[in-house]
């Protein structure tokens, strides 16, 4: 894998019910931006997406990981 990179995975699905049946479903994704630069602008761009929420940051193997939750 080469850095910077973005890794995403489908994490959950939010369902709204009406009359005991699924009315509206929204898929939730975990998006992780991995970069050696702690001041990278890539996380800012992911954070600016509609329905994006910042979750956490952590460092592993000298790489910065910024984790977001996105709904589509």
PDB file with SEQRES, HELIX, SHEET and CRYST1 records, atoms N, CA, C and O in Angstrom:
SEQRES   1 A   72  UNK UNK UNK UNK UNK UNK UNK UNK UNK UNK UNK UNK UNK          
SEQRES   2 A   72  UNK UNK UNK UNK UNK UNK UNK UNK UNK UNK UNK UNK UNK          
SEQRES   3 A   72  UNK UNK UNK UNK UNK UNK UNK UNK UNK UNK UNK UNK UNK          
SEQRES   4 A   72  UNK UNK UNK UNK UNK UNK UNK UNK UNK UNK UNK UNK UNK          
SEQRES   5 A   72  UNK UNK UNK UNK UNK UNK UNK UNK UNK UNK UNK UNK UNK          
SEQRES   6 A   72  UNK UNK UNK UNK UNK UNK UNK                                  
HELIX    1 AA1 UNK A   42  UNK A   47  1                                   6    
SHEET    1 AA1 4 UNK A   5  UNK A  18  0                                        
SHEET    2 AA1 4 UNK A  21  UNK A  35 -1                                        
SHEET    3 AA1 4 UNK A  63  UNK A  71 -1                                        
SHEET    4 AA1 4 UNK A  52  UNK A  60 -1                                        
CRYST1    1.000    1.000    1.000  90.00  90.00  90.00 P 1           1          
ATOM      1  N   UNK A   1       0.848  -1.164   0.000  1.00  0.00           N  
ATOM      2  CA  UNK A   1       0.000   0.000   0.000  1.00  0.00           C  
ATOM      3  C   UNK A   1       0.898   1.233   0.000  1.00  0.00           C  
ATOM      4  O   UNK A   1       1.914   1.270   0.694  1.00  0.00           O  
ATOM      5  N   UNK A   2       0.521   2.230  -0.773  1.00  0.00           N  
ATOM      6  CA  UNK A   2       1.292   3.473  -0.784  1.00  0.00           C  
ATOM      7  C   UNK A   2       0.472   4.566  -0.093  1.00  0.00           C  
ATOM      8  O   UNK A   2      -0.757   4.577  -0.145  1.00  0.00           O  
ATOM      9  N   UNK A   3       1.186   5.471   0.547  1.00  0.00           N  
ATOM     10  CA  UNK A   3       0.543   6.511   1.358  1.00  0.00           C  
ATOM     11  C   UNK A   3       0.783   7.875   0.746  1.00  0.00           C  
ATOM     12  O   UNK A   3       1.863   8.105   0.201  1.00  0.00           O  
ATOM     13  N   UNK A   4      -0.159   8.780   0.808  1.00  0.00           N  
ATOM     14  CA  UNK A   4      -1.426   8.725   1.528  1.00  0.00           C  
ATOM     15  C   UNK A   4      -2.437   7.813   0.831  1.00  0.00           C  
ATOM     16  O   UNK A   4      -2.376   7.592  -0.378  1.00  0.00           O  
ATOM     17  N   UNK A   5      -3.368   7.291   1.633  1.00  0.00           N  
ATOM     18  CA  UNK A   5      -4.420   6.449   1.073  1.00  0.00           C  
ATOM     19  C   UNK A   5      -5.699   6.600   1.881  1.00  0.00           C  
ATOM     20  O   UNK A   5      -5.692   7.108   3.002  1.00  0.00           O  
ATOM     21  N   UNK A   6      -6.794   6.148   1.289  1.00  0.00           N  
ATOM     22  CA  UNK A   6      -8.093   6.151   1.948  1.00  0.00           C  
ATOM     23  C   UNK A   6      -8.616   4.726   1.936  1.00  0.00           C  
ATOM     24  O   UNK A   6      -8.667   4.082   0.888  1.00  0.00           O  
ATOM     25  N   UNK A   7      -9.003   4.238   3.106  1.00  0.00           N  
ATOM     26  CA  UNK A   7      -9.585   2.911   3.233  1.00  0.00           C  
ATOM     27  C   UNK A   7     -11.011   3.090   3.727  1.00  0.00           C  
ATOM     28  O   UNK A   7     -11.258   3.860   4.656  1.00  0.00           O  
ATOM     29  N   UNK A   8     -11.946   2.384   3.112  1.00  0.00           N  
ATOM     30  CA  UNK A   8     -13.327   2.493   3.574  1.00  0.00           C  
ATOM     31  C   UNK A   8     -13.966   1.118   3.640  1.00  0.00           C  
ATOM     32  O   UNK A   8     -13.583   0.196   2.920  1.00  0.00           O  
ATOM     33  N   UNK A   9     -14.950   1.003   4.524  1.00  0.00           N  
ATOM     34  CA  UNK A   9     -15.706  -0.235   4.622  1.00  0.00           C  
ATOM     35  C   UNK A   9     -17.117   0.086   5.078  1.00  0.00           C  
ATOM     36  O   UNK A   9     -17.343   1.031   5.834  1.00  0.00           O  
ATOM     37  N   UNK A  10     -18.050  -0.706   4.610  1.00  0.00           N  
ATOM     38  CA  UNK A  10     -19.431  -0.537   5.033  1.00  0.00           C  
ATOM     39  C   UNK A  10     -19.539  -1.025   6.466  1.00  0.00           C  
ATOM     40  O   UNK A  10     -19.113  -2.133   6.793  1.00  0.00           O  
ATOM     41  N   UNK A  11     -20.113  -0.187   7.316  1.00  0.00           N  
ATOM     42  CA  UNK A  11     -20.081  -0.444   8.746  1.00  0.00           C  
ATOM     43  C   UNK A  11     -21.449  -0.798   9.320  1.00  0.00           C  
ATOM     44  O   UNK A  11     -21.549  -1.660  10.192  1.00  0.00           O  
ATOM     45  N   UNK A  12     -22.488  -0.150   8.845  1.00  0.00           N  
ATOM     46  CA  UNK A  12     -23.810  -0.331   9.435  1.00  0.00           C  
ATOM     47  C   UNK A  12     -24.857   0.210   8.472  1.00  0.00           C  
ATOM     48  O   UNK A  12     -24.529   0.750   7.415  1.00  0.00           O  
ATOM     49  N   UNK A  13     -26.100   0.060   8.848  1.00  0.00           N  
ATOM     50  CA  UNK A  13     -27.189   0.620   8.053  1.00  0.00           C  
ATOM     51  C   UNK A  13     -28.239   1.139   9.018  1.00  0.00           C  
ATOM     52  O   UNK A  13     -28.664   0.431   9.931  1.00  0.00           O  
ATOM     53  N   UNK A  14     -28.651   2.370   8.811  1.00  0.00           N  
ATOM     54  CA  UNK A  14     -29.672   2.974   9.648  1.00  0.00           C  
ATOM     55  C   UNK A  14     -31.007   2.841   8.930  1.00  0.00           C  
ATOM     56  O   UNK A  14     -31.138   3.219   7.766  1.00  0.00           O  
ATOM     57  N   UNK A  15     -32.003   2.298   9.638  1.00  0.00           N  
ATOM     58  CA  UNK A  15     -33.306   2.049   9.031  1.00  0.00           C  
ATOM     59  C   UNK A  15     -34.381   2.823   9.780  1.00  0.00           C  
ATOM     60  O   UNK A  15     -34.432   2.802  11.010  1.00  0.00           O  
ATOM     61  N   UNK A  16     -35.239   3.505   9.028  1.00  0.00           N  
ATOM     62  CA  UNK A  16     -36.402   4.183   9.591  1.00  0.00           C  
ATOM     63  C   UNK A  16     -37.625   3.353   9.208  1.00  0.00           C  
ATOM     64  O   UNK A  16     -37.806   2.987   8.047  1.00  0.00           O  
ATOM     65  N   UNK A  17     -38.455   3.067  10.200  1.00  0.00           N  
ATOM     66  CA  UNK A  17     -39.615   2.220   9.979  1.00  0.00           C  
ATOM     67  C   UNK A  17     -40.901   3.038   9.947  1.00  0.00           C  
ATOM     68  O   UNK A  17     -41.019   4.053  10.633  1.00  0.00           O  
ATOM     69  N   UNK A  18     -41.853   2.592   9.153  1.00  0.00           N  
ATOM     70  CA  UNK A  18     -43.204   3.150   9.105  1.00  0.00           C  
ATOM     71  C   UNK A  18     -44.168   1.979   8.951  1.00  0.00           C  
ATOM     72  O   UNK A  18     -44.002   1.154   8.052  1.00  0.00           O  
ATOM     73  N   UNK A  19     -45.163   1.900   9.811  1.00  0.00           N  
ATOM     74  CA  UNK A  19     -46.117   0.778   9.793  1.00  0.00           C  
ATOM     75  C   UNK A  19     -45.409  -0.571   9.868  1.00  0.00           C  
ATOM     76  O   UNK A  19     -45.778  -1.520   9.177  1.00  0.00           O  
ATOM     77  N   UNK A  20     -44.381  -0.638  10.722  1.00  0.00           N  
ATOM     78  CA  UNK A  20     -43.616  -1.865  10.968  1.00  0.00           C  
ATOM     79  C   UNK A  20     -42.866  -2.389   9.741  1.00  0.00           C  
ATOM     80  O   UNK A  20     -42.476  -3.556   9.710  1.00  0.00           O  
ATOM     81  N   UNK A  21     -42.666  -1.555   8.752  1.00  0.00           N  
ATOM     82  CA  UNK A  21     -41.897  -1.934   7.565  1.00  0.00           C  
ATOM     83  C   UNK A  21     -40.776  -0.923   7.353  1.00  0.00           C  
ATOM     84  O   UNK A  21     -40.921   0.246   7.710  1.00  0.00           O  
ATOM     85  N   UNK A  22     -39.662  -1.360   6.778  1.00  0.00           N  
ATOM     86  CA  UNK A  22     -38.588  -0.411   6.485  1.00  0.00           C  
ATOM     87  C   UNK A  22     -39.071   0.656   5.500  1.00  0.00           C  
ATOM     88  O   UNK A  22     -39.562   0.342   4.416  1.00  0.00           O  
ATOM     89  N   UNK A  23     -38.923   1.916   5.897  1.00  0.00           N  
ATOM     90  CA  UNK A  23     -39.372   3.031   5.065  1.00  0.00           C  
ATOM     91  C   UNK A  23     -38.186   3.681   4.345  1.00  0.00           C  
ATOM     92  O   UNK A  23     -38.275   4.015   3.163  1.00  0.00           O  
ATOM     93  N   UNK A  24     -37.083   3.856   5.064  1.00  0.00           N  
ATOM     94  CA  UNK A  24     -35.905   4.513   4.492  1.00  0.00           C  
ATOM     95  C   UNK A  24     -34.660   3.898   5.126  1.00  0.00           C  
ATOM     96  O   UNK A  24     -34.587   3.736   6.344  1.00  0.00           O  
ATOM     97  N   UNK A  25     -33.674   3.556   4.279  1.00  0.00           N  
ATOM     98  CA  UNK A  25     -32.417   2.986   4.765  1.00  0.00           C  
ATOM     99  C   UNK A  25     -31.256   3.836   4.293  1.00  0.00           C  
ATOM    100  O   UNK A  25     -31.215   4.287   3.149  1.00  0.00           O  
ATOM    101  N   UNK A  26     -30.307   4.045   5.204  1.00  0.00           N  
ATOM    102  CA  UNK A  26     -29.099   4.800   4.886  1.00  0.00           C  
ATOM    103  C   UNK A  26     -27.893   3.964   5.293  1.00  0.00           C  
ATOM    104  O   UNK A  26     -27.790   3.533   6.442  1.00  0.00           O  
ATOM    105  N   UNK A  27     -26.982   3.735   4.353  1.00  0.00           N  
ATOM    106  CA  UNK A  27     -25.780   2.953   4.630  1.00  0.00           C  
ATOM    107  C   UNK A  27     -24.734   3.837   5.299  1.00  0.00           C  
ATOM    108  O   UNK A  27     -24.567   5.006   4.952  1.00  0.00           O  
ATOM    109  N   UNK A  28     -24.033   3.247   6.270  1.00  0.00           N  
ATOM    110  CA  UNK A  28     -22.974   3.974   6.973  1.00  0.00           C  
ATOM    111  C   UNK A  28     -21.632   3.337   6.643  1.00  0.00           C  
ATOM    112  O   UNK A  28     -21.497   2.113   6.647  1.00  0.00           O  
ATOM    113  N   UNK A  29     -20.646   4.174   6.358  1.00  0.00           N  
ATOM    114  CA  UNK A  29     -19.302   3.723   6.020  1.00  0.00           C  
ATOM    115  C   UNK A  29     -18.291   4.315   6.995  1.00  0.00           C  
ATOM    116  O   UNK A  29     -18.428   5.462   7.419  1.00  0.00           O  
ATOM    117  N   UNK A  30     -17.284   3.535   7.347  1.00  0.00           N  
ATOM    118  CA  UNK A  30     -16.134   4.036   8.076  1.00  0.00           C  
ATOM    119  C   UNK A  30     -15.046   4.343   7.054  1.00  0.00           C  
ATOM    120  O   UNK A  30     -14.639   3.469   6.289  1.00  0.00           O  
ATOM    121  N   UNK A  31     -14.585   5.570   7.045  1.00  0.00           N  
ATOM    122  CA  UNK A  31     -13.570   6.012   6.095  1.00  0.00           C  
ATOM    123  C   UNK A  31     -12.333   6.421   6.885  1.00  0.00           C  
ATOM    124  O   UNK A  31     -12.404   7.277   7.767  1.00  0.00           O  
ATOM    125  N   UNK A  32     -11.207   5.806   6.563  1.00  0.00           N  
ATOM    126  CA  UNK A  32      -9.957   6.112   7.256  1.00  0.00           C  
ATOM    127  C   UNK A  32      -8.959   6.697   6.269  1.00  0.00           C  
ATOM    128  O   UNK A  32      -8.638   6.088   5.248  1.00  0.00           O  
ATOM    129  N   UNK A  33      -8.476   7.888   6.593  1.00  0.00           N  
ATOM    130  CA  UNK A  33      -7.439   8.541   5.793  1.00  0.00           C  
ATOM    131  C   UNK A  33      -6.112   8.263   6.493  1.00  0.00           C  
ATOM    132  O   UNK A  33      -5.944   8.593   7.667  1.00  0.00           O  
ATOM    133  N   UNK A  34      -5.171   7.656   5.772  1.00  0.00           N  
ATOM    134  CA  UNK A  34      -3.865   7.317   6.335  1.00  0.00           C  
ATOM    135  C   UNK A  34      -2.799   8.110   5.597  1.00  0.00           C  
ATOM    136  O   UNK A  34      -2.699   8.058   4.371  1.00  0.00           O  
ATOM    137  N   UNK A  35      -2.002   8.849   6.371  1.00  0.00           N  
ATOM    138  CA  UNK A  35      -0.985   9.707   5.765  1.00  0.00           C  
ATOM    139  C   UNK A  35       0.160   9.885   6.754  1.00  0.00           C  
ATOM    140  O   UNK A  35      -0.061   9.929   7.964  1.00  0.00           O  
ATOM    141  N   UNK A  36       1.377   9.987   6.243  1.00  0.00           N  
ATOM    142  CA  UNK A  36       2.535  10.243   7.099  1.00  0.00           C  
ATOM    143  C   UNK A  36       2.567  11.690   7.580  1.00  0.00           C  
ATOM    144  O   UNK A  36       3.138  11.985   8.630  1.00  0.00           O  
ATOM    145  N   UNK A  37       1.955  12.591   6.814  1.00  0.00           N  
ATOM    146  CA  UNK A  37       1.937  14.018   7.140  1.00  0.00           C  
ATOM    147  C   UNK A  37       0.813  14.305   8.138  1.00  0.00           C  
ATOM    148  O   UNK A  37      -0.357  14.128   7.798  1.00  0.00           O  
ATOM    149  N   UNK A  38       1.135  14.741   9.358  1.00  0.00           N  
ATOM    150  CA  UNK A  38       0.082  15.027  10.331  1.00  0.00           C  
ATOM    151  C   UNK A  38      -0.773  16.239   9.961  1.00  0.00           C  
ATOM    152  O   UNK A  38      -1.875  16.397  10.487  1.00  0.00           O  
ATOM    153  N   UNK A  39      -0.283  17.091   9.065  1.00  0.00           N  
ATOM    154  CA  UNK A  39      -1.016  18.284   8.637  1.00  0.00           C  
ATOM    155  C   UNK A  39      -1.579  18.138   7.229  1.00  0.00           C  
ATOM    156  O   UNK A  39      -1.768  19.138   6.536  1.00  0.00           O  
ATOM    157  N   UNK A  40      -1.844  16.934   6.805  1.00  0.00           N  
ATOM    158  CA  UNK A  40      -2.393  16.677   5.470  1.00  0.00           C  
ATOM    159  C   UNK A  40      -3.751  17.360   5.306  1.00  0.00           C  
ATOM    160  O   UNK A  40      -4.510  17.486   6.267  1.00  0.00           O  
ATOM    161  N   UNK A  41      -4.049  17.796   4.089  1.00  0.00           N  
ATOM    162  CA  UNK A  41      -5.346  18.432   3.812  1.00  0.00           C  
ATOM    163  C   UNK A  41      -6.411  17.422   3.393  1.00  0.00           C  
ATOM    164  O   UNK A  41      -7.582  17.778   3.263  1.00  0.00           O  
ATOM    165  N   UNK A  42      -6.019  16.179   3.184  1.00  0.00           N  
ATOM    166  CA  UNK A  42      -6.981  15.151   2.757  1.00  0.00           C  
ATOM    167  C   UNK A  42      -8.083  14.942   3.797  1.00  0.00           C  
ATOM    168  O   UNK A  42      -9.253  14.887   3.417  1.00  0.00           O  
ATOM    169  N   UNK A  43      -7.765  14.822   5.098  1.00  0.00           N  
ATOM    170  CA  UNK A  43      -8.847  14.667   6.076  1.00  0.00           C  
ATOM    171  C   UNK A  43      -9.833  15.838   6.066  1.00  0.00           C  
ATOM    172  O   UNK A  43     -11.024  15.638   6.302  1.00  0.00           O  
ATOM    173  N   UNK A  44      -9.357  17.044   5.800  1.00  0.00           N  
ATOM    174  CA  UNK A  44     -10.255  18.204   5.726  1.00  0.00           C  
ATOM    175  C   UNK A  44     -11.242  18.056   4.573  1.00  0.00           C  
ATOM    176  O   UNK A  44     -12.406  18.439   4.691  1.00  0.00           O  
ATOM    177  N   UNK A  45     -10.776  17.504   3.471  1.00  0.00           N  
ATOM    178  CA  UNK A  45     -11.657  17.316   2.315  1.00  0.00           C  
ATOM    179  C   UNK A  45     -12.698  16.228   2.584  1.00  0.00           C  
ATOM    180  O   UNK A  45     -13.852  16.360   2.178  1.00  0.00           O  
ATOM    181  N   UNK A  46     -12.296  15.164   3.262  1.00  0.00           N  
ATOM    182  CA  UNK A  46     -13.258  14.114   3.619  1.00  0.00           C  
ATOM    183  C   UNK A  46     -14.264  14.663   4.628  1.00  0.00           C  
ATOM    184  O   UNK A  46     -15.455  14.363   4.543  1.00  0.00           O  
ATOM    185  N   UNK A  47     -13.796  15.458   5.570  1.00  0.00           N  
ATOM    186  CA  UNK A  47     -14.679  16.056   6.566  1.00  0.00           C  
ATOM    187  C   UNK A  47     -15.664  17.044   5.986  1.00  0.00           C  
ATOM    188  O   UNK A  47     -16.697  17.311   6.598  1.00  0.00           O  
ATOM    189  N   UNK A  48     -15.373  17.591   4.822  1.00  0.00           N  
ATOM    190  CA  UNK A  48     -16.266  18.560   4.178  1.00  0.00           C  
ATOM    191  C   UNK A  48     -17.370  17.887   3.360  1.00  0.00           C  
ATOM    192  O   UNK A  48     -18.269  18.570   2.868  1.00  0.00           O  
ATOM    193  N   UNK A  49     -17.320  16.565   3.207  1.00  0.00           N  
ATOM    194  CA  UNK A  49     -18.359  15.860   2.456  1.00  0.00           C  
ATOM    195  C   UNK A  49     -19.688  15.923   3.209  1.00  0.00           C  
ATOM    196  O   UNK A  49     -19.700  15.951   4.439  1.00  0.00           O  
ATOM    197  N   UNK A  50     -20.806  15.945   2.482  1.00  0.00           N  
ATOM    198  CA  UNK A  50     -22.112  15.943   3.154  1.00  0.00           C  
ATOM    199  C   UNK A  50     -22.292  14.678   4.003  1.00  0.00           C  
ATOM    200  O   UNK A  50     -21.872  13.590   3.608  1.00  0.00           O  
ATOM    201  N   UNK A  51     -22.909  14.831   5.149  1.00  0.00           N  
ATOM    202  CA  UNK A  51     -23.199  13.735   6.081  1.00  0.00           C  
ATOM    203  C   UNK A  51     -21.936  13.027   6.566  1.00  0.00           C  
ATOM    204  O   UNK A  51     -21.945  11.818   6.799  1.00  0.00           O  
ATOM    205  N   UNK A  52     -20.851  13.787   6.716  1.00  0.00           N  
ATOM    206  CA  UNK A  52     -19.593  13.263   7.222  1.00  0.00           C  
ATOM    207  C   UNK A  52     -19.414  13.721   8.661  1.00  0.00           C  
ATOM    208  O   UNK A  52     -19.725  14.861   9.007  1.00  0.00           O  
ATOM    209  N   UNK A  53     -18.903  12.809   9.503  1.00  0.00           N  
ATOM    210  CA  UNK A  53     -18.674  13.149  10.903  1.00  0.00           C  
ATOM    211  C   UNK A  53     -17.315  12.594  11.313  1.00  0.00           C  
ATOM    212  O   UNK A  53     -17.010  11.426  11.070  1.00  0.00           O  
ATOM    213  N   UNK A  54     -16.503  13.445  11.936  1.00  0.00           N  
ATOM    214  CA  UNK A  54     -15.187  13.033  12.418  1.00  0.00           C  
ATOM    215  C   UNK A  54     -15.356  12.123  13.623  1.00  0.00           C  
ATOM    216  O   UNK A  54     -16.146  12.418  14.519  1.00  0.00           O  
ATOM    217  N   UNK A  55     -14.618  11.017  13.651  1.00  0.00           N  
ATOM    218  CA  UNK A  55     -14.752  10.061  14.735  1.00  0.00           C  
ATOM    219  C   UNK A  55     -13.532  10.063  15.654  1.00  0.00           C  
ATOM    220  O   UNK A  55     -13.672  10.230  16.865  1.00  0.00           O  
ATOM    221  N   UNK A  56     -12.340   9.880  15.090  1.00  0.00           N  
ATOM    222  CA  UNK A  56     -11.146   9.824  15.938  1.00  0.00           C  
ATOM    223  C   UNK A  56      -9.873   9.910  15.093  1.00  0.00           C  
ATOM    224  O   UNK A  56      -9.901   9.835  13.864  1.00  0.00           O  
ATOM    225  N   UNK A  57      -8.753  10.072  15.812  1.00  0.00           N  
ATOM    226  CA  UNK A  57      -7.431  10.083  15.199  1.00  0.00           C  
ATOM    227  C   UNK A  57      -6.546   9.172  16.028  1.00  0.00           C  
ATOM    228  O   UNK A  57      -6.649   9.139  17.254  1.00  0.00           O  
ATOM    229  N   UNK A  58      -5.668   8.428  15.349  1.00  0.00           N  
ATOM    230  CA  UNK A  58      -4.678   7.648  16.071  1.00  0.00           C  
ATOM    231  C   UNK A  58      -3.455   7.486  15.183  1.00  0.00           C  
ATOM    232  O   UNK A  58      -3.529   7.627  13.963  1.00  0.00           O  
ATOM    233  N   UNK A  59      -2.330   7.188  15.820  1.00  0.00           N  
ATOM    234  CA  UNK A  59      -1.063   6.992  15.109  1.00  0.00           C  
ATOM    235  C   UNK A  59      -0.645   5.543  15.287  1.00  0.00           C  
ATOM    236  O   UNK A  59      -0.635   5.018  16.401  1.00  0.00           O  
ATOM    237  N   UNK A  60      -0.302   4.904  14.176  1.00  0.00           N  
ATOM    238  CA  UNK A  60       0.195   3.529  14.199  1.00  0.00           C  
ATOM    239  C   UNK A  60       1.302   3.410  13.156  1.00  0.00           C  
ATOM    240  O   UNK A  60       1.134   3.819  12.007  1.00  0.00           O  
ATOM    241  N   UNK A  61       2.418   2.852  13.565  1.00  0.00           N  
ATOM    242  CA  UNK A  61       3.571   2.666  12.682  1.00  0.00           C  
ATOM    243  C   UNK A  61       3.988   3.982  12.014  1.00  0.00           C  
ATOM    244  O   UNK A  61       4.304   4.011  10.824  1.00  0.00           O  
ATOM    245  N   UNK A  62       3.984   5.056  12.785  1.00  0.00           N  
ATOM    246  CA  UNK A  62       4.370   6.404  12.330  1.00  0.00           C  
ATOM    247  C   UNK A  62       3.476   6.937  11.210  1.00  0.00           C  
ATOM    248  O   UNK A  62       3.904   7.795  10.438  1.00  0.00           O  
ATOM    249  N   UNK A  63       2.249   6.443  11.113  1.00  0.00           N  
ATOM    250  CA  UNK A  63       1.279   6.948  10.146  1.00  0.00           C  
ATOM    251  C   UNK A  63       0.070   7.487  10.903  1.00  0.00           C  
ATOM    252  O   UNK A  63      -0.384   6.884  11.875  1.00  0.00           O  
ATOM    253  N   UNK A  64      -0.439   8.615  10.452  1.00  0.00           N  
ATOM    254  CA  UNK A  64      -1.601   9.247  11.065  1.00  0.00           C  
ATOM    255  C   UNK A  64      -2.866   8.696  10.430  1.00  0.00           C  
ATOM    256  O   UNK A  64      -2.987   8.646   9.205  1.00  0.00           O  
ATOM    257  N   UNK A  65      -3.807   8.283  11.269  1.00  0.00           N  
ATOM    258  CA  UNK A  65      -5.080   7.728  10.822  1.00  0.00           C  
ATOM    259  C   UNK A  65      -6.191   8.649  11.292  1.00  0.00           C  
ATOM    260  O   UNK A  65      -6.362   8.845  12.495  1.00  0.00           O  
ATOM    261  N   UNK A  66      -6.948   9.216  10.367  1.00  0.00           N  
ATOM    262  CA  UNK A  66      -8.121  10.027  10.684  1.00  0.00           C  
ATOM    263  C   UNK A  66      -9.348   9.242  10.244  1.00  0.00           C  
ATOM    264  O   UNK A  66      -9.476   8.886   9.072  1.00  0.00           O  
ATOM    265  N   UNK A  67     -10.252   8.973  11.187  1.00  0.00           N  
ATOM    266  CA  UNK A  67     -11.409   8.119  10.918  1.00  0.00           C  
ATOM    267  C   UNK A  67     -12.670   8.973  10.893  1.00  0.00           C  
ATOM    268  O   UNK A  67     -12.913   9.789  11.782  1.00  0.00           O  
ATOM    269  N   UNK A  68     -13.458   8.763   9.856  1.00  0.00           N  
ATOM    270  CA  UNK A  68     -14.727   9.490   9.667  1.00  0.00           C  
ATOM    271  C   UNK A  68     -15.861   8.491   9.480  1.00  0.00           C  
ATOM    272  O   UNK A  68     -15.640   7.348   9.080  1.00  0.00           O  
ATOM    273  N   UNK A  69     -17.068   8.936   9.771  1.00  0.00           N  
ATOM    274  CA  UNK A  69     -18.279   8.177   9.491  1.00  0.00           C  
ATOM    275  C   UNK A  69     -19.015   8.933   8.399  1.00  0.00           C  
ATOM    276  O   UNK A  69     -19.263  10.131   8.534  1.00  0.00           O  
ATOM    277  N   UNK A  70     -19.370   8.244   7.315  1.00  0.00           N  
ATOM    278  CA  UNK A  70     -20.124   8.856   6.221  1.00  0.00           C  
ATOM    279  C   UNK A  70     -21.405   8.083   5.994  1.00  0.00           C  
ATOM    280  O   UNK A  70     -21.426   6.855   6.080  1.00  0.00           O  
ATOM    281  N   UNK A  71     -22.469   8.804   5.704  1.00  0.00           N  
ATOM    282  CA  UNK A  71     -23.759   8.185   5.390  1.00  0.00           C  
ATOM    283  C   UNK A  71     -24.099   8.440   3.926  1.00  0.00           C  
ATOM    284  O   UNK A  71     -24.002   9.568   3.440  1.00  0.00           O  
ATOM    285  N   UNK A  72     -24.500   7.371   3.226  1.00  0.00           N  
ATOM    286  CA  UNK A  72     -24.919   7.487   1.830  1.00  0.00           C  
ATOM    287  C   UNK A  72     -26.170   6.666   1.634  1.00  0.00           C  
ATOM    288  O   UNK A  72     -26.707   6.614   0.528  1.00  0.00           O  
TER     289      UNK A  72                                                      
END                                                                             
